[in-house]
């Protein structure tokens, strides 16, 4: 891990200064188009993520796919010289294709690309291109026999006021978990940035800490993607603290400067938390795991609609009322800032946190003190 961290840190320090912001760079270029996203983002984030996974970091893969796809799609701007509005559509198409292809959820991919960029001011011209790029990307993966993990919710209870109220209460817990993840993400990133001035050394020190911790635990349960644990969460009892340790390992890995996404670890965290809630919440284990799977993700990325659609694509339509309730409540209770410091939002959540005094009324970006640029 320390050697892997040195390789990743050095590569981005000497050759990747323009692309180190990752997904935040995509959001910034959408909001204020200035220059074409460097193509080097694609190979650098791919290699960085592969190295992170190979040597034991806790990170996802959706950020990698989104950055690769968007860096590629934006290269068309060099040849066709589009207007800023049309260039924004290219960025939407890249995000949509990357997300859809890595999870096999084209409808959710298209909505995610539009919603994450500023869902209160949707560019309706981008909807059809986003859908086309999402479905073509998903079909391309399927044609190349790239498989996706399948999850199922074994049983769904009847819809009643009591059950929906319970689902909303669970959504509050998922939202608070999302708030904890986002805050931890900023805490570790700010800590490494303020205490280790030479950027390439940050993942080296982080790698040493992760290696020692894994050795002390005697388990690799909390590193990597954690897909087997996610699958177990739907049918088997997990440790009640699994979600907390996954939050720690993932936010520490990303904060130290390793590469990869947050979404698959967020699936792990949400499903594990839902599994733990089974002992106190009178809903089926599989349903709670599925609700947490998408709701924690919705809270950290401020994309409740996309996550609801993802729940439909992954789990089927029977669970929609519970999934949608958990996603939108989690979104509302997940704090004023998500995992992307450059993301902007509005509507109900902005008004809610303005009333609480956590966001100034003249402010529109969902940012908070102490948020970093990298």
C-alpha positions in Angstrom: 0.0 0.0 0.0 2.7 2.6 0.8 4.5 1.9 -2.5 1.2 2.0 -4.4 0.4 5.3 -2.6 3.8 6.8 -3.7 3.2 5.8 -7.3 -0.3 7.3 -7.4 0.7 10.4 -5.4 3.7 11.1 -7.6 1.9 10.5 -10.8 -0.8 13.1 -9.9 1.7 15.5 -8.4 3.9 15.6 -11.5 1.5 14.9 -14.4 -2.0 15.2 -13.1 -2.3 18.6 -11.4 -5.0 19.6 -13.9 -7.2 16.5 -13.2 -6.6 15.8 -9.5 -10.0 17.3 -8.6 -11.7 14.3 -10.3 -15.5 14.5 -10.3 -15.4 18.0 -9.0 -13.6 19.1 -12.2 -16.5 17.7 -14.2 -19.0 19.6 -12.1 -17.0 22.8 -12.4 -16.7 22.6 -16.2 -20.4 22.0 -16.5 -21.2 25.0 -14.3 -18.6 27.3 -15.9 -17.1 25.9 -19.2 -13.6 27.1 -19.6 -11.3 24.5 -21.2 -11.6 21.0 -22.4 -11.1 18.3 -19.8 -7.6 16.9 -20.4 -7.7 13.4 -21.9 -5.0 12.3 -19.5 -7.7 12.1 -16.8 -8.9 8.8 -18.3 -5.7 6.7 -18.2 -4.6 8.3 -14.9 -7.7 7.6 -13.0 -8.0 4.1 -14.5 -4.5 3.1 -13.5 -4.8 4.9 -10.1 -8.0 2.9 -9.3 -6.6 -0.4 -10.5 -3.5 0.1 -8.2 -5.7 1.2 -5.3 -7.8 -2.0 -5.6 -4.9 -4.3 -6.3 -3.0 -3.2 -3.2 -5.9 -3.1 -0.8 -7.5 0.4 -0.7 -11.2 0.8 0.1 -12.6 2.6 -3.0 -15.2 2.2 -5.6 -15.2 2.3 -9.4 -18.0 4.6 -10.5 -15.9 7.7 -10.2 -13.3 6.1 -12.4 -15.9 5.2 -15.1 -17.5 8.6 -15.0 -14.2 10.5 -15.3 -13.0 8.2 -18.1 -16.2 8.6 -20.1 -16.4 12.3 -19.6 -12.8 12.9 -20.4 -13.3 11.0 -23.7 -16.6 12.7 -24.6 -15.3 16.2 -24.0 -12.5 15.6 -26.5 -15.2 16.2 -29.2 -15.1 19.8 -28.1 -11.7 20.1 -29.6 -12.9 19.2 -33.1 -16.5 20.6 -33.3 -16.0 23.8 -31.1 -19.5 23.6 -29.6 -21.2 26.5 -27.8 -21.1 26.3 -24.0 -24.6 24.9 -23.8 -23.8 22.1 -26.3 -20.5 21.3 -24.5 -22.5 20.8 -21.3 -24.5 18.2 -23.1 -21.3 16.3 -23.9 -20.4 16.4 -20.2 -23.8 15.0 -19.3 -23.4 12.3 -21.9 -20.1 11.3 -20.5 -21.3 11.1 -16.9 -24.4 9.2 -18.0 -22.5 6.6 -20.0 -19.9 6.0 -17.3 -22.4 5.5 -14.5 -24.8 3.4 -16.6 -22.0 1.1 -17.9 -20.4 0.3 -14.5 -23.6 -0.6 -12.8 -25.8 -1.8 -15.7 -28.5 0.8 -14.8 -29.0 3.0 -17.9 -32.1 4.8 -16.7 -30.5 5.7 -13.4 -27.3 6.7 -15.2 -29.1 9.2 -17.4 -31.1 10.7 -14.5 -28.0 10.7 -12.3 -26.0 12.8 -14.8 -28.7 15.4 -15.0 -29.6 15.4 -11.3 -26.1 15.6 -9.9 -25.2 18.6 -12.1 -28.0 20.8 -10.9 -31.3 19.1 -10.9 -33.3 22.2 -10.0 -32.2 23.7 -13.3 -32.4 20.8 -15.7 -31.1 21.2 -19.2 -34.0 19.5 -21.0 -32.0 19.3 -24.3 -29.6 16.9 -22.5 -32.2 14.3 -21.6 -32.3 12.4 -24.9 -28.5 12.5 -25.5 -28.1 11.3 -21.9 -30.5 8.4 -22.4 -28.9 7.4 -25.7 -25.3 7.4 -24.3 -26.4 5.5 -21.2 -28.2 2.7 -23.1 -25.4 2.4 -25.8 -22.8 2.3 -23.1 -24.7 -0.4 -21.2 -25.3 -2.4 -24.4 -21.6 -2.2 -25.2 -20.7 -3.7 -21.9 -23.3 -6.5 -22.3 -22.1 -7.2 -25.9 -18.6 -7.7 -24.5 -19.9 -10.1 -21.8 -19.2 -7.7 -19.0 -21.4 -8.9 -16.2 -22.9 -6.9 -13.3 -23.7 -8.1 -9.8 -27.4 -8.9 -9.2 -29.2 -8.2 -6.0 -32.7 -9.3 -4.9 -35.1 -8.3 -2.2 -36.7 -11.6 -1.2 -39.9 -10.2 0.4 -41.7 -6.8 0.5 -44.5 -6.1 3.0 -47.8 -4.5 2.2 -48.0 -0.8 1.9 -49.6 0.8 5.0 -49.3 4.0 6.9 -47.3 2.2 9.6 -44.9 0.6 7.2 -44.3 3.8 5.3 -43.7 5.7 8.6 -41.2 3.1 9.6 -39.5 3.5 6.1 -39.3 7.2 6.6 -37.7 6.8 10.1 -35.2 4.4 8.5 -34.6 7.0 5.8 -33.6 9.5 8.6 -31.0 7.1 9.9 -29.7 6.5 6.4 -29.5 10.3 5.9 -27.5 10.7 9.1 -25.2 8.0 8.0 -24.7 9.8 4.7 -23.9 13.0 6.6 -21.3 11.1 8.7 -19.7 9.7 5.5 -19.5 13.2 3.8 -18.1 14.8 7.0 -15.5 12.0 7.4 -14.5 12.4 3.8 -13.8 16.1 4.3 -12.2 15.5 7.7 -9.6 13.1 6.4 -8.9 15.0 3.2 -8.4 18.3 5.2 -6.3 16.5 7.8 -3.9 15.1 5.2 -3.8 18.3 3.3 -3.0 20.4 6.4 -0.5 18.0 8.1 1.4 16.6 5.0 2.5 19.4 2.8 4.2 17.3 0.1 1.2 15.7 -1.7 2.9 12.5 -2.9 3.6 11.5 0.7 -0.1 11.7 1.7 -1.1 8.3 0.2 2.2 6.8 1.4 1.4 7.6 5.0 -2.2 6.6 4.4 -1.1 3.3 2.9 1.1 2.5 5.9 -1.8 3.2 8.3 -4.2 1.0 6.2 -1.7 -1.8 6.0 -1.1 -1.8 9.7 -4.8 -1.6 10.6 -5.7 -4.5 8.3 -2.9 -6.6 9.8 -4.1 -5.8 13.3 -7.7 -6.7 12.4 -6.5 -9.9 10.7 -9.2 -9.4 8.0 -9.6 -7.9 4.6 -13.4 -7.5 5.2 -13.3 -3.7 5.0 -11.1 -3.1 2.0 -11.8 -3.3 -1.7 -15.3 -3.1 -3.2 -16.8 -5.4 -0.7 -19.4 -6.9 -3.1 -19.6 -10.3 -1.3 -20.5 -8.5 2.0 -23.2 -6.5 0.1 -24.7 -9.7 -1.1 -24.7 -11.2 2.3 -26.4 -8.2 3.8 -29.7 -9.1 2.0 -29.9 -12.6 3.6 -27.4 -13.1 6.4 -26.7 -11.4 9.7 -23.7 -9.1 9.6 -21.7 -7.4 12.3 -23.6 -4.4 13.6 -20.4 -2.2 13.2 -19.5 -3.2 9.7 -20.9 0.0 8.2 -18.9 2.1 10.6 -15.6 0.4 9.8 -16.3 0.6 6.1 -16.9 4.4 6.5 -13.6 4.7 8.2 -11.6 2.7 5.7 -13.2 4.3 2.6 -13.0 7.9 3.7 -9.4 7.4 5.0 -8.4 5.8 1.6 -9.9 8.6 -0.5 -8.8 11.3 1.9 -5.2 10.1 1.8 -5.2 10.5 -2.0 -5.8 7.0 -3.4 -8.1 6.9 -6.5 -11.5 5.3 -7.1 -15.1 6.2 -6.4 -17.2 6.2 -3.3 -20.4 4.6 -4.6 -19.8 0.9 -4.3 -18.4 1.4 -0.7 -21.6 3.5 -0.1 -23.7 0.5 -1.3 -21.8 -1.6 1.3 -22.3 0.9 4.0 -26.0 1.4 3.3 -26.7 -2.3 3.0 -24.8 -3.2 6.1 -26.6 -0.4 8.1 -29.9 -1.7 6.8 -28.9 -5.2 7.9 -28.1 -3.9 11.4 -31.4 -2.0 11.6 -33.2 -5.3 11.1 -32.9 -6.0 14.8 -34.8 -2.8 15.8 -36.9 -1.9 12.7 -39.9 -4.2 11.9 -39.2 -4.6 8.2 -37.7 -7.5 6.3 -33.9 -7.7 6.3 -33.6 -7.8 2.5 -35.8 -4.7 2.1 -33.9 -2.8 4.7 -30.6 -3.7 3.0 -31.9 -2.6 -0.3 -33.3 0.7 1.1 -29.9 1.4 2.7 -28.1 0.4 -0.5 -29.6 3.3 -2.4 -30.6 5.7 0.3 -27.1 6.4 1.7 -25.9 6.9 -1.8 -28.8 9.3 -2.4 -27.9 11.3 0.7 -24.2 11.7 -0.1 -24.7 12.7 -3.8 -28.0 14.6 -3.5 -29.6 12.4 -6.2 -32.7 10.9 -4.7 -34.6 10.5 -8.0 -31.7 8.7 -9.7 -31.3 6.4 -6.7 -35.0 5.6 -6.7 -34.8 4.6 -10.3 -31.7 2.6 -9.6 -33.6 0.8 -6.9 -36.3 -0.1 -9.5 -33.7 -1.4 -12.0 -31.8 -3.4 -9.4 -34.6 -4.7 -7.1 -37.8 -4.5 -9.2 -40.9 -2.3 -8.9 -42.5 -4.0 -5.8 -40.2 -2.2 -3.4 -40.6 1.3 -5.0 -42.7 3.0 -2.2 -40.1 1.9 0.4 -37.1 2.7 -1.8 -38.4 6.1 -2.8 -39.4 7.1 0.8 -35.9 6.1 2.1 -34.1 7.9 -0.7 -35.9 11.2 -0.5 -35.9 11.3 3.4 -32.2 10.4 3.4 -31.5 13.2 0.9 -33.3 15.7 3.2 -31.5 14.6 6.4 -28.0 14.0 4.9 -26.6 17.5 5.8 -26.1 20.6 3.8 -23.1 19.3 1.9 -22.5 16.0 0.0 -19.3 14.3 -1.1 -18.8 16.6 -4.1 -17.6 20.1 -3.0 -18.4 21.7 -6.4 -21.9 20.4 -6.6 -24.8 22.9 -6.6 -28.4 22.2 -5.7 -31.6 23.9 -4.7 -35.2 23.4 -3.9 -36.5 21.7 -0.7 -33.1 20.8 0.8 -31.6 24.2 0.3 -34.6 25.9 1.9 -34.6 23.3 4.7 -31.0 24.0 5.7 -31.4 27.7 5.3 -34.1 27.7 7.9 -31.9 25.7 10.2 -29.2 28.3 9.7 -26.7 25.8 8.2 -26.6 27.6 4.9 -26.7 31.4 4.4 -29.7 32.5 2.5 -27.8 34.2 -0.2 -25.8 31.1 -0.9 -26.8 28.6 -3.6 -24.0 26.1 -3.7 -24.2 23.2 -1.2 -20.9 23.9 0.5 -19.8 24.2 4.1 -16.8 25.7 6.0 -13.7 23.6 5.7 -14.5 22.0 2.3 -11.5 21.4 0.2 -10.9 21.9 -3.5 -9.2 18.6 -4.2 
